[in-house]
Amino acid sequence: MADLQAIAENIIKGQAPKVTELVTEALGDGTPVREILHEGLIAGMNVVGQKFKNNEFYVPEVLIAARAMKQGMALIRPRLIEEKVEPLGKASIGTVKGDLHDIGKNLVAMMLEGAGFEVIDLGIDVSPEKFIDSVKTQGAQIICMSALLTTTMPSMQTTIEAVKEAGLGDSCKVMIGGAPVTQAYADQIGASGYAPDAASAAEIAAELLG
């Protein structure tokens, strides 16, 4: 049988070619794709998330690990679709209108994907309408908004109000984060959740949909 532990370990080390080789072998010897996903890829990214949270890993290590995971995901994605393996949930993510920072947003997107979410990355400078469209047309169950500037934070409130006005308040959760954002601000504007860092974001998103 395939060595799923080795897949996880090579994701932690960021060894993309080795991950590709091991995932290809696992698919070849008939290892269930669900096991490759959960016990290999997600298990590895969970450790990366914890190390990031504990300041044992920094942004470069996370990016390298995420690249290795993405290569593994690319190999198994067709099989996941074929076997109708349901993602943990569907999340749309973007940096809010007026804000062009994307490193934090990209890290959260990787952590969400690493936790088993299907991620719709809307990019930067995302308007409330674009977030709402991702719920209506692509079925996002959770909106994740990032802001790095205090001047763009009000756009989070505008988006939450727009979600309610569109009648999507019950079907869609909203999570916010970013350097100037706090739990108090999340409470004030009526967000469903707040994540202080990328590793926590995936855990909180899973709890919100749980």
N, C-alpha and C positions, 0 to 999 in steps of 0.2 A: 504493500500500500504506500501511497504518497506520504512524504514527510511534511505534514502541514506545519509542524513546529519550525521546520527549517524555512518555510515560506515566511512565517511571522518574524523569525530572527533576521532574515535578509531584508525585510521591510524596515525593521528597526535600524539596521546598519545602512539602509539606503542603497542596497546593491541591486539596482534595477535589472541588469542582465541576468543575474542569478534568479531573481524572482520570476522573470519571463521563462527561464529554463525550467524551474521547479513547477510552475503553474502548468506549463505545456505538458510536462511529464505526468502531473496529477490528472489532467484531463485525458491524457492518453491511456492511463491505466484504469480509467473508469471511476475515479474518486467522485462522489456526488458533488456537483457544483456548489450546492448549499454549504457543504463542509469546507470546501476551498475558500469560499467567501468568509464564513464565520470563524473557522478555526485557523485559517491562514492569514488572509488579508486584514479582516477587521481586528483579529487578535493582535496583530502586529501594530496596527495604527492606534489601538487602545493604549498599548505600552508607550508609544511615541507621545500620545496625548498626556499621559500621566507624567512622563519625563519633562515635557514642556511646562506643565503646571508646576512641577517641583524645581524648575530652573536648572534641570540637569541637561536639557536640550534647549537650543535657541532656534531662532527662525531658520537659519541655513539648514540645520539638521532636519527640521520638520519639512522643509521644502524638498529636500533630497529623498526623505522617506515617502513623502506624498507622491513624488514622481515615480518611485518604484511601485507604490500601490496602484497608481493610475495605469501603469503598464500591465499589471496583473488583472485589473478590472477590465481593460480593453479586451483581454483574451477571454474572460469568462462572461462578459456582458451578453454576447449572442446566445449563450447557453442559458443564462438567467432568464432572458426573454422567452426562449423556447420552452423552458420548464415552468414558466410563469411564477418564478420566485419573486414574491412581493417585496418591494423595498420597505424599510422601516417606516417611511413616510416620504412625502414630496415637499421639499422646501425651496422657496425662491429666495434669493439673496442679492443684496445690492448695497452700494454706498449711496446715501440719500442725495437728493437734488442739491446741486451747488457744491458738492464735495467730490474731489477727484482722487482721493486716497484709496488704494486698493490692497495694500499688503495684508492688513488685518482681515479684510473681507475675504481675501483669497485663502488665508489660513483657516478661517471658519468654514469656508466652502469645502476645503480638503478634509477637515475634521468631520464634517457632516457626512461627506461621501465615505470616509473611512469608517464611520459608525453604521453605514448601511442605508443612508438616505439617498433618494434620487434628488439631485441638486439642479435647480434652474438658476444659472448665474446671469443676473441682469446687468452686471458691470457697475460702472460708476455714474454719478449724476442722474440717479434714477428718480423719475417723477412718481408721485402717488398713483397716477393713472396706470403707469407701467406695472407697479406692484399689484394693483387690483386686477389688471389684465392677466397677470400670471396665475391668479386664483381662478378667474372666470374661464380662461381658455386652456390653461395647462393643468389645472387641478391642484395647484399648490395648497397644502394644508397648513403651512406655516410660512410667514413672511419674516425674513431676518434682515434687519436694517443696521447699517454701520454708519457712524459719523466720527470724524476726527477733529472737526472744528466746532467750537461752541456756536458759531454763527449758523451752522447748518442743522443743528439739533432740532429747531422748531419744525423742520420738514418731517421729522418723525411723528410729531403730534398731528400735523396736517394729514399724513398718510393714515394714521389710526382713525382719525375722524372720517376720512374718505371711505375706509373699510366699513365703518359702522353705517355711514350713509348709503353705501351700496348694498346694505343688508347682508354683509358677509361676516358680521361679528361672531356669529355662532359657529360658522363652518371653518373659520380660519383664525389661527393664533398669530400673534405678532411678538417677535423677540427683538430686543435692541441691544446694542453694545458699541464699544469704541472708547478711546482714551478719556474724553471728557464726560462720558455717560455714567450715571450712577443708578443704583436701585431706587433711590428716592425720586429721581427724574422719571424712571419707568413707572413707578406708582402714580406719580403726578399726572402723566399723560395717558394712563390707562393701558400700558403695554401688558401683554400676558406674561412676559418674562424678560429677565435681564441677564446677560452673561458677562462676567468680568474679563474672561479670556477665551481663546479659541477652543481650548480643551473642554472647558465647562460648557461651551455653547452646544456641543453635540449631546452632552448628558441632559442639559436643560430642555433642548428640543425634543428629545425622546420622552422626557417626563411630561412635557406639555401635551404630547399626542397620546400618552399612555392611558 
